[in-house]
Amino acid sequence: MAAEQAQRLHIDLINLSPAGGFFVAFQVAFYGGMVMAAPFIFYWVAAFVFPALKMRERKYIYRGWDWRRAVLRGRDVLLFRADAGGAGGFANVFQWLGLGASQWKAEDYFSFVCKFMLGMGLGFEMPVVLLTLVKIGVLSYATLRKMWRYMIVIKTCSSARC
């Protein structure tokens, strides 16, 4: 799907190394495997944690899960509107500055699309996770208010790493 999007944007994906195709396939398989394994990992973590929760805490977890599903559906619609990951549209924003490229390395393109979609998923889920943790008593609003400066530094460093 990402290769079709690149063709639609008139961008040539090229491999510049003999093992480039292998690394592209490996990256896509790795990120795809993470996405496919996530429900099973969540299930096993929940199976471990849920027996220790009180009924009130479980209620908030279930409510947070429902909100998470709604937020993810909204994210999927947004990503679909932004051209399936937004990599091409995001990169073409810089064309008017003369910083765009009509040929991209396939490894870099697929890596960017996978990381972008994973980051968008985590970014959209974070508010729901934080509110659920506040409701079950793991975090408090005072703690969140006190730690906001640290979160800005952590988010900046993590976004610069990509």
N, C-alpha and C positions, 0 to 999 in steps of 0.2 A: 504494500500500500504506500509506503514512504517513497519507493522508487517511482511509482506512478505519479505521485504528487510532484516529485522533482521534475519529471518530464513535462507535466502540465505547466510548471513554472519556467520552462525552457532552461533548465539547469542540467549540465552533463555530470553524471557521477562517474568518477574514474578511480581505478585501482592503480597505485603507483608502486606496489611491491608484489612480489610473487605470492606472499601469504596474505595479501590484503583481503581476498575473498573469504578465506578461512576466518580471519579475525572479525570481519563483518558478521558472518554467520554465527560465530561464537558469541559476540556481543548481543545480537538479537536473541539468540537462544538463552543466554544468561538472564537478560532482563525479562524475557517472556516467561522463563522458569520461575523467576521471583514472583511475578504477577500470578502465575498459575498456582504456585505453592502457598501464597498468602492466606487463602481461606482455610487451608489445612493447619497452617501454623497458628492462626487465630483460634481455630477450634481447639487445638491441644493446649494453648495457653488458657483459654476460657475453661476448659475441663479441669485444669490445675487450680485456677483461681476461684471459680464460682463456688465450690463447697465452703470456702471461708467467708463468703459475703453474706451479709444479713439480707432479709427480704427487701428492705427499703433501698439498699445499695443495688440489688439486682434490678429493681424497678428502674432506677436511673440508668443502669447499663443498657437495659432493653430500650429505653426511651432514646438514649444516645445513639444506639445502633440504628433505630429508625430514622433519626435525623441525619446520621451519616449516609444512609442510603439515599435520602433526598438530596443531600449536598452533592454526592457523587453523580447522581443523575444530572443535576445542574452543571457540574463540571464537564460531564461528557458532552452535553449540548454545547457548552462554551467552546470546548476543544474542537468539536465538529465544525462549528461556525468559524473557528480560527484556522481552518484548513488542516485538520487531522494532526495536531501537534504544533502547528504554528511555526515550524522551523523555517519553511520557505518564506512565509509572509514576514516573519521577524527579520530574517536576513535581508530581504528586499527593501526594508525600510532604509537601509544604509546605501542603497543604489544611488540616490540623488547626491550623496556626498562623494561618490566615486570610490567607495569602499566595498562595493559588491563584487561578486565573482560569478562568472557564468559556468565555471567548472569547479566542482567540489570533490574532495577526496571522499570516497564512499564510506570509509571507516569513520571519518569525522562527522559526516552527515548522520549516519545511523546512530552513532554514539550520542550526538546532540539530541536527536529526536527521542531516543529512549530515556535519556536523563531528564529532558524537558518534561516529558509526560509523567515520569515518576515523581519529579519535583512538584508538578502541578497537583498530582494526587495527594501527596503529603501536605502540601500547602493548604489545600481545601479541607483536609480532614483535621488539621491541627486545632481550629477553634472548637469543633465538636468534641474532640478528645479532652481539651482543657476544661470545657464546661462540664463534661461528664465527671472528670476527676474532682472538680470543685463540688459537684452535687453529692458525690459519695464520701467526701471528706478527706481525700488524699491531699488536695491543695486547698488554699483559701484565697479569697479575693485580695486580702492584704499581702499574701506572699506573691501573687501575680503582680500587684501594683509595685511592690518593692523590687522585683527582679526584672522589670521591663528593660532597663538599660543593658543588662547582661544579655538578654534575648536579642537585642538589636545587634550587639557585637557578634554573637553566635550566628545569627542569620547572615550578617554581612560576610563573615569568614567562610561559612558554608557555601554561600552563593559564589564567592570568588574562587573557590576550589574547583567548581565545575568548569 
